[in-house]
Amino acid sequence: MKTTITFIKRTYTTWRPQCLYWSPSTGDLLVGMCYIHTGTAKVTRYNQSGQLTRTIQHDNTGRGLYRYPHYITENNNGDVVVSDRRAVVVTEPGGRHRFSYTGPPSGLGLEPGGICTDALSHILVYDGRTKTVQMLDKDGQFLSHLLTESQEMGEPRSLSYDVNTHRLWVGSGSWDNNKVCVYRYITRQDAMTDEHRPCPDGEPMFSSSAVEWR
């Protein structure tokens, strides 16, 4: 018999859910929410019974951490990683702010979109300003532009990393050219030894397949 648990019931005057992520390690549900009337945002954590167990909203000075969470994920160390309006915001599982990434050393800024983490705890984020997928280490240091817009892939937007096959799934496209491309840049040996040297900027990764919808 199937059981349905209602985590959040939205009305016009309440917080609006924007993104969510199910944690394979804990079974918890992470939800990024906005309150449109005040322009504030937060991340909430629910256990498998639908009980609210934690709210992440402010740093240690009381300043709001988020403006408009687009995507949310979790790193291998339990860090909560959020693609916000102008930054990637990372907190510890307990809610303490670790860092906010606002763009590569070039100083071009950041318009973050799809986000995920890989087997080596890298953070991968799509940047709408440069139309690239950027790779960061777990502490927020820029490592490389992992993917750039190309004729084969189009504009990368949504990201998902498969921990079983070590492949990166990338949803990309525009109004007349939509694709899902699959890439591999980490081998099984890399994952086992916890070592990997990112590809230099401009060096293509191995693309295993592409599926197109019109």
Salt bridges, closest charged atoms under 4 A:
ASP28 OD2 - ARG45 NH1 3.12
GLU74 OE2 - ARG45 NH2 3.61
ASP79 OD2 - ARG98 NH1 2.65
GLU92 OE2 - ARG96 NH2 2.75
GLU111 OE2 - ARG129 NH2 3.61
ASP118 OD2 - HIS122 ND1 2.88
ASP139 OD1 - ARG98 NH2 2.43
ASP139 OD2 - LYS138 NZ 3.56
GLU155 OE1 - ARG157 NH2 3.47
ASP190 OD2 - HIS196 ND1 3.50
ASP201 OD2 - HIS145 ND1 3.16
GLU212 OE2 - ARG214 NH2 2.62
